[in-house]
Amino acid sequence: MAGPSIIKSTKDLGNFVRTFRKSQHLTQADILGLANTGNRFIVELENGKPTVQLQKLLDVLDVLGLELVVQKKRNILLPPLSSLE
């Protein structure tokens, strides 16, 4: 897995996490204690549950050596933030 991935849904995110975890030869059990979370959370995350807790997700990504980056979409014109208030 090289370079950034565009994630458009919780299903995409779950698939990405599962694929990356397996590419590192890690089991779900390997990351449970390190991420301070339970098996149920990892299963739900990898299955694309839309209501997973953000902090737990960030903890899992950190344990896997990943980070979440948010950026403006390419070729999309948005109004200035000041006009959205």
N, C-alpha and C positions, 0 to 999 in steps of 0.2 A: 504494500500500500504506500504509494509515493504521492506526496503533495496533498493539498487540501481536498476535502470532499464536500460537495454541496448536499446538505440535508434539508429535505422539504417536508418531512413528516416524522412522527415518532417511530413509525415502522422503519424508515430509512436509518434513523439514529440507532435503533435496536440492532438492525442488521449490521451496521458499521461496527458497533461495539463488539458484537459476537464474532464477526469476521476478523477483526483486529486481535481480539483476545486469543482466538484459535491460532492466528498466524504467529503469535508469541508462545505457542504451546502451553497456554495457561488454561486451567479449568475454572469453572465458576467458583468452586471451593477455594481456589488459590487466591482469589481477590476479595473474598468475603471479609476476612479479618482485617486485611490491610485497608480496606475501604470503610471498615466499621459499619457494615451493613449485613443484612440477612440474605439467605438464599432466595427468598420470595422476591425481594427487590430486584436482584440480578435477573431472575427469570422474567419478571414483568418488564424490566427495562429492555432486555433482548427480544421480547415479544412485541415491543412497540406500544406498551400501555401509555395512553396520552396524559395520564395524571401522575407520573412519577415525580418525586420530590426533587427540585432543582439542586439543592445542596448535596444530596446523596449522589445525584448524577455527576456533579462536579467532582466529588470525592472519588468515584469510580474512574472517571477520566484521568484524574491526577495519578491514581495508582497505576494506570495503564501507560502513563507517560504522555497523555494527550491533553489538549487544552481546547476550550471553546472560544471561537473567535467570531464576532458579529461584525459584518461590514455591509455597506450599501451594495445593493444589487447592481450589476453592470447594466448600462443602457436603460436605466429607469430614472425618470425625472420625478423628483419629489419636491414638494414645496418646502421652503425653509422651515426649520423647527419652530421658529418664532410664530409662524402663521398657524401652527397646529394647536397653540395654547388657547 
